[in-house]
Every structure is written in structure tokens, then in C-alpha cells.
Amino acid sequence: MSDQEKDCECPEGRVKNRAGECVMPAVSFISLILSLNTTALFHLGELPHPETGQKSMDLELARNSIDTLVMLEEKTKGNLEKDEQELLDRVLYELKMRFIKAKDAG
């Protein structure tokens, strides 16, 4: 990677806006769902720690992230746009299946 390409990158968690500035991504319901999904996957041992590269499992913390998504589903019932509801449904299904698999393996 060239120095010019490195200069174009944003720090982790930030994205370039139209002016080319590194900013935090827009806050949305979808970004919240994806953030909680990432957190759950990390605690299920499916994503490595960003600094150490090591994977570890903490089913209690994974369950907490999944339960938070379930609570959001209950509290927003009937108020989500179609794409938001579909994403939430898919994420919850996948996380629950992965949680069961991790629990059975442990």
C-alpha cells in the first residue's frame, strides 16, 4: 500500500463523507442492529479481538446482546420500515442459531 493510499484511510470506526473528511457513520436503526450483531458475534467467539487477533467466547455477554435485540424488536413492533424489520429478523435468527450451536459445543 502506498503512502498516498494510507493517507486516504480513516481511523477504525470512521468513514469518509462527501467532502473526504473522516467522520463517524450516520446513526440509524440499521447501524444499531449491525453494531449489536457484531458485538454478539465477537462474544460468540466468531470475530477476533481487534488488537490481539485472539478469539474468545463469553456466552453470557453474547446472550445480553441478543436479548437487547429481542427487546428492540418488541419495543419497535409495527414501527419499523420493511428493510429494518427484515434485517432485524435475519440477524436475530442467525444469532440465535449460532448461540445454540456455541452452547451445545461448550
C-alpha positions as CSV (number, residue, x, y, z in Angstrom):
1,M,0.0,0.0,0.0
2,S,1.4,3.4,-0.9
3,D,1.7,6.3,1.4
4,Q,-1.0,8.1,-0.6
5,E,-3.4,5.2,0.0
6,K,-2.6,5.2,3.7
7,D,-3.3,8.9,3.9
8,C,-6.8,8.2,2.3
9,E,-7.8,5.8,5.1
10,C,-9.9,6.7,8.0
11,P,-9.3,5.5,11.6
12,E,-11.3,2.5,12.6
13,G,-15.0,3.1,13.0
14,R,-15.0,6.3,10.8
15,V,-16.0,6.7,7.2
16,K,-15.3,9.4,4.6
17,N,-18.1,11.9,4.0
18,R,-18.7,13.6,0.6
19,A,-16.0,16.2,1.4
20,G,-13.5,13.5,2.1
21,E,-13.4,14.1,5.8
22,C,-13.2,11.1,8.2
23,V,-16.4,11.2,10.3
24,M,-18.5,8.8,12.4
25,P,-21.1,7.0,10.2
26,A,-24.7,8.3,10.4
27,V,-26.7,6.9,13.4
28,S,-29.6,4.8,12.2
29,F,-31.6,1.9,13.4
30,I,-29.8,-0.4,11.0
31,S,-26.4,0.7,12.3
32,L,-27.6,-0.1,15.8
33,I,-28.7,-3.6,14.7
34,L,-25.4,-4.2,13.0
35,S,-23.4,-2.9,15.9
36,L,-25.2,-5.3,18.3
37,N,-24.8,-8.1,15.8
38,T,-21.0,-7.5,15.7
39,T,-20.9,-7.4,19.5
40,A,-22.8,-10.7,19.8
41,L,-20.6,-12.4,17.1
42,F,-17.5,-11.2,19.0
43,H,-18.7,-12.7,22.2
44,L,-19.7,-15.9,20.4
45,G,-16.0,-16.2,19.5
46,E,-16.6,-15.7,15.8
47,L,-14.7,-12.5,15.5
48,P,-11.2,-11.9,16.7
49,H,-10.3,-9.1,19.2
50,P,-9.2,-6.1,17.0
51,E,-5.9,-5.6,19.0
52,T,-4.8,-9.2,19.9
53,G,-6.4,-11.1,17.0
54,Q,-7.5,-13.7,19.5
55,K,-11.0,-15.2,19.6
56,S,-12.7,-15.8,22.9
57,M,-16.2,-16.8,23.9
58,D,-18.4,-15.3,26.6
59,L,-22.0,-16.8,26.2
60,E,-23.4,-14.5,28.9
61,L,-22.3,-11.4,27.1
62,A,-23.5,-12.9,23.7
63,R,-26.9,-13.6,25.3
64,N,-27.1,-10.0,26.6
65,S,-26.5,-8.6,23.0
66,I,-29.1,-11.0,21.6
67,D,-31.6,-10.1,24.4
68,T,-31.0,-6.4,23.6
69,L,-32.0,-7.1,20.0
70,V,-35.1,-9.0,21.2
71,M,-36.1,-6.1,23.4
72,L,-35.7,-3.7,20.5
73,E,-37.8,-6.0,18.3
74,E,-40.6,-6.0,21.0
75,K,-40.4,-2.2,21.6
76,T,-40.5,-1.3,17.9
77,K,-43.1,-3.8,16.7
78,G,-45.1,-2.2,13.9
79,N,-42.9,0.9,13.7
80,L,-40.0,-0.3,11.6
81,E,-39.5,0.1,7.8
82,K,-39.6,-3.1,5.8
83,D,-35.8,-3.2,5.4
84,E,-35.2,-2.6,9.1
85,Q,-37.6,-5.4,10.1
86,E,-36.1,-7.8,7.6
87,L,-32.6,-7.1,8.9
88,L,-33.6,-7.4,12.5
89,D,-35.4,-10.7,11.8
90,R,-32.5,-12.2,9.9
91,V,-29.9,-11.0,12.4
92,L,-31.9,-12.4,15.4
93,Y,-32.4,-15.8,13.6
94,E,-28.8,-16.1,12.7
95,L,-27.5,-15.1,16.2
96,K,-29.9,-17.4,18.0
97,M,-28.8,-20.4,15.8
98,R,-25.1,-19.5,16.4
99,F,-25.8,-19.2,20.1
100,I,-27.4,-22.6,20.3
101,K,-24.5,-24.1,18.4
102,A,-21.9,-22.5,20.6
103,K,-23.8,-23.5,23.8
104,D,-24.1,-27.1,22.6
105,A,-20.4,-27.2,21.6
106,G,-19.3,-25.9,25.0
